[in-house]
Amino acid sequence: MAEITIRKRPRTEAVVTQRKFFKKTARGKVIKVLRERYLRDDVACGIQSCGLCAHAADILLPSSGSLGHASFPNGHFVLPDTNVFLSQMDLMESPLFNPPIVLLQTVTEEVRHRSLPLYNRLKALVKADDKKIWVFYNEYRSETAVIREEGESPNDRNDRGIRKATAWYNNHVSLARPPVRGQTGQPLPTVVLLTDDVANRQKGEREGLACMSVRKYVEGLKESSQLLDLLAAAGSDTIEPTQAVAARQALYPDYLPTATLLAGIKSGHLHQGHFNANQYNYLEGSVSVPAFEKPVLLIGRENMNRAVQGDIVAVEVFDEKDWKAPADEVVDQEATLKNDDADDSEEEGEDDEALAERKVLQTELAKQATSSKQPTGRVVGIIKRNWRSYVCHIDSTSLTSTNPTSLSQQTVFATPVSRLLPRIRLRTRQAPALIGQKILVTIDRWERTSRYPEGHFVRALGKVQSKEAEQESLLLEFDVPYRPFGKAILDCLPPEGDSWVVPPKTAADPNWRDREDLRDLVICSIDPPGCQDIDDALHARRLPNGNIEAGVHIADVSHFVLPDTPMDHEAAARGTTVYLVDKRIDMLPALLGTNLCSLRPHVERLAFSVIWELSPEAEIVNVRFTKSVIASKSAFTYEEAQIRKDDPYVKQTDEITESIRMLNDLARKLKAGRMAAGALNLASPEVKIQLDSSESSDPIDVEQKELRETNSLVEEFMLLANISVARKIQETFPQTAVLRRHLPPPRANFEKLQDILKKRKGMTLDVSSSGALAASLDQCVDPDEPAFNTLVRIMATRCMLSAEYFCSGSVARDTFGHYGLASPIYTHFTSPIRRYADVLAHRQLAAAIGYTPLHASLHSKSHVERVLEVVNKRHRMAQMASRASVEFYVGLALKARSEKETVIEDAFVIRTFRNGLGVFVSRLGIEGLVTFKREIQFDADNYTITIPSGGQDVTVSVFDKVKVLVEVEQDKNTQRGRVVMSLSHPIDSRGM
């Protein structure tokens, strides 16, 4: 029998092995946490051919480190501290920066506590094939573990741990290569502590460590000219003597301390909300806050106080006597600041540009009407920055030298593609080479002494107007994840790949467990042309009792995408499939989305079915939910299904046609019921881009999408399925059901539209309820202009709030409703191939019917809230990316047309400005600005402008139909072809 020895650890070791800290709970209670850590002496160093360590890992650091630095001819390894990853992640991710890196456990944990997005990037960096990174668990190696000393801050303790690990590594390298008698000692590589913390660097140097700032280290590399551009502005540890902070004039007020901000928000003295820039006037922004019906208006740079689009800010509201009205003039940043100097803009106070801006604001204030005043205030602090990488181009006028061979550092302006963002100052050695390129720029800081934020160059995307660069810049601008699916994700797919099929039906097969066999039902799908990811299919058949059985069958994605797997995590991060004009960015790998889950015709597929018994009047008798196996009999486009339904020569005995006609009859009655309950029939400007051919992505024309009765057929049954599923999962999981709501819009949102309709058309818009709004929209008809009603519906849609996903236990029960659909409860269930929220609803419904237990994460309200916050953001961004893609291709199509002919289109006036008109071209689905350089008469109260023309004045009002000349020129912001409009009728505005 083996002898067992029990050894007790000496009490003195407990100081090192125990970690004690205090933590505040969600309810505010402070508790002491005591954690035991087990120290060992076999944590490997990660260096190849080290005789002292046992290595089992495939990825090891080269034995001599890197020989590519001038200061370390014998080779070196880099050991960065936490701040390097927090502020210089773009440098660390660059393919040009590839020294062998030792990543300490202390650094990893500190990054995770400080910034979750950066921690996720760090994890991806460790796994990258082109990087040599070894994660060293210094907190668990006995020689490198440190304990916090009395009076020592957590940050100082971590810094000391990092220095101790650096010293251990240098000592370990020397011990692993002892001198051989009679031979010259071999040179040893150095482990370099990389830090921008001056105090930490000085302490390290006193301890005999090789320490360097990031900038100094990069300057010694061969690719320094390109890598220096990647450094964050905050990474510089030098102060230029001519630009000492004390000598600069403050252009913006100081932010209040965080504690003051939080106390002010809690007391109601300050208000918190998201900052929104004005796309028509760069000197104006707003913040929507719960305390006021209208957003808080911010006028002028000082009052916006360095807020950037999307930042969560704290605002102070002025006394009511100081409230102002929004500007009614288009103010373009490019025109106002065309002579601004990138080098001077951080130093000068009252320069020409500041005076020009002040003049614009004073002119605006002098002309304002008192009737439209709204809460006005100023930003006093930033709660959370929304900074990220932005797509920009270099403003060629800001260059001091355009010599392409010049490597001198220049301070230049990067102009973002989005008009909602300020220009960004950056220092670069590559400025001449980057002219005419789309580039990615990250904001690093915005000092109160600088008119513009400072940032750094990340990478070039490609030549302006090249389709590849435009497509990538569009995805980056709207933060759409588009990286290829990694190996870990693809390993989650069925190993059979394309050859996977539904196995033969047997009692023992787990695929058939509790599934209904619906393969004999006459099921068909109806989708847009070219649809490959077929989510849904339908059937209808008459029952012996005279009622009708109708079924919606949805791809059973949750059978393949299991919870808490790499594929599930990736789908949750992507949130949705993004549809561009000529490309689709899938949420799931194509094997699932366009094959195994797609409900193709004549192929057996796994489905999740919702089956109703309906009366001939479309009243629900009962509903059941079941996992199923189906075999679709046909896949129609909307047009093909419409022809099939309408063709009088198709025999009634044709089961598919009879099914489509029954479904259509029921859909008409379902829609009538919804409309009677107060559902809204809104509109959005949808157009279709005609491409040259199926292989080409060259657009040749634009046309409006045609909506057929079969579109409505599919829509009605998808709505019915979503509502039925929502009721079921909310009954079963009242605290964590994944639902979707559309809150009623504030009445103030409609005030402008109501006023315009009243004054221009004598029409009344009743917004007291969704039913009243629906009825009054039906009355907004101009017998001389059929498109007028659609225009009003589009404008009403823009007054609405956006629908959002939410967790049922997180909001009050009376706010569950969907305003637009007039439904008390709603979810998304019918598109799991392209929406992650639907995958969650599938899992909850499967648990609700007892098919499978619910994963623990979907019992956690906080987890569901976190996931849905990401999904909501991805959904919004996907919609904006799709619209931007359509706009880009509309521009290309118009450019091609304008080269052959003069393009003149009918348009409606939708807005009047002091110096122009906003118009909507319904055939192209786009809006444009017609601006006037000449003085015109502006009547803000009656929404008209009067243009003098050779002794005869021409008056144009909102809702007037006009003709516009459409041309395409290069946009200064996006560098894309920009659609430019001028009036052609009732007056030619060119030259005005």
Secondary structure, DSSP 8 states (H G I E B T S, - for coil): ----------GGGHHHHEEEEEEE-TTS-EEEEEEE---BS-----BTT-TTS----S--B-TT-B--BTT-TT-EEEEE-HHHHHH-HHHHH-TT----EEEEHHHHHHHHHH-HHHHHHHHHHHH-TT--EEEE-GGGBTTT-----TT--HHHHHHHHHHHHHHHHHHHHHHHS---TTS------EEEEE---HHHHHHHHHTT-EEE-HHHHHHTBTTHHHHGGGS-GGG-----GGG-GGGS---S-----HHHHHHHHHHTSSEEEEEEE-SSBTTEEEE--TT-SS-EEEESHHHHTT--TT-EEEEEE--GGG-B----S-B-HHHHTTT--TTTTTT-SS-HHHHHHHHHHHHHHHH--STT-B-BEEEEEEEE----EEEEEE-GGG-S---TT----EEEEEEESSTTS--EEEEES-HHHHTTEEEEEEEEE--TT-SS-EEEEEEEEEETT-HHHHHHHHHHHTT-------HHHHTTS-TTGGG-------TT-GGGTT-EE-TTS--EEEE-TT--S--EEEEEEE-TTS-EEEEEEEE-GGGTS-TTSHHHHHHHHH-B-EE-SS-EE-SS-HHIIIIISS--BTSEEEEEEEEEEE-TT--EEEEEEEEEEEEBSEEEEHHHHHHHHH-TTS-TT-HHHHHHHHHHHHHHHHHHHHHHTT--------EEEEESSSS---EEEEEE----HHHHHHHHHHHHHHHHHHHHHHHH-TTT-EEEEB----GGGGHHHHHHHHHHH------SSHHHHHHHHHH--BTTBTHHHHHHHHHHHTTS---EEEEGGGS-GGG--BTTTTBS-----S-TTTBHHHHHHHHHHHHHTTSS---GGGG-HHHHHHHHHHHHHHHHHHHHHHHHHHHHHHHHHHHHHHTTS-EEEEEEEEEEETTEEEEEETTTTEEEEEE-SS--EEETTTTEEEE--TT--EEEETT-EEEEEEEEEE-TTT-SEEEEEEEEESS--TT-
